[in-house]
Amino acid sequence: MRLIAAVVVVPLFGLSLMAQASDTEKGKKVFTQDAQPACSVCHTLADAGSTGDIGPNLDELKPSREVVVNAVTGGVGIMPAFEESLSAEQIQAVAAYVATVTGGDK
């Protein structure tokens, strides 16, 4: 019985890690390319190789997913709202990406 559980759980765990990596890549693409203007133009984020200084340094801010979703959806200060130009899936992906690579989800 334990062998059966291991045979089922291990592949699912592997799929979960692959899905997480895929989501991170999707979020990075939104951050660097899909959003217009790209998030990388205004924000510093080491993982994305961006050094923007208009918006906050995300490596220092370490925002949670919820904070990123709210900021991207509705805008903050001079940052525009992206709710009409990005899909809900893209917003969730970029929020997960930023929170994950900055440690904001810890």
N, C-alpha and C positions, 0 to 999 in steps of 0.2 A: 504494500500500500504506500509506503514511504517513497519507494522508487517511482511509482506512478505520480505522486505529488511533485517530486523533483523534476520529472520529465515534463510536467505541465507548467510548473512555476518558473523554471529557469528560462525557457524560451519566452515566456511572457515578460519576464524581467528584462531580457535582451531587447524585446520590442519596445518596451517602455523607454529604455535608454536611447534607442534609435529615434523614437518619436520626439524625445526631449531635444536631441541634437538637431533634428529637423526643424523643430519649432524655434530653436535658437537661431538657426541659419535664416529662417523666414523673418524673424524679428530683426536680425542684423541687416537684411536686405531692405526692409522697410526703413530702418534708421538711416542707412547710407544711400539708398537709391529711390525707393518708391514714394516716400513722402516728398511733396514739393511745396516749399523748399525742403531739402533733406535736413533731417535733424542734425546731421554731422556738420552742417554749415554753422550752426549756432552753439552747439554743445561740445564740450570736451568729454570724450569717452575713450579710454585707452584701448579697449577691446576692438573698437571700430576704427582706431587710428585717427580719430578726429580731435582737433584742437580749437574748436570754436570758442569765442569768448563773449558772445552776445548773451547767451543764456547761461544758466548755472552749470558748473562743472559737475557732471553726473557721477563721476568717480568719488567726489567728495560728498555730494548730497545723498547718495545711496537711497534713492526713492523706492518705495514699495510698488508692487504692481498696481495697486489701487490708485496711488498718487499719480503714476504715469498715465493710467487710463483716463483719469479725470483731467489731467493737463492736456493730453493729446486730443481728447474729445472736445473739451470746451475752450481750450486755450487758457493762457495765464499771462497777464501783463501784455507785453508786446508779442508774445507767442500766439500765432493764429490757431484757431480751432481747426481740427482735421476731420471732424465727424462727417463732413460731406465729401471729402476727397479720399478718405481711407475707409475700407470696409471694417466692420466690427471685428472680423478675424484678424485683419492687419493690425488693428489697434491692440488687440489682446496679445498678438505675437510680439510687437515692439515693446509692450509693457513687460511681458515675461522676459524678453531678452535683456532689457535695461536692468530690471530688478535682479536677474540672475547674475549678470556679469559684474554688477557693482556690489553685490552682497545685500541688496535692499530687502530681499526676501528672508533674511536670517532672523 
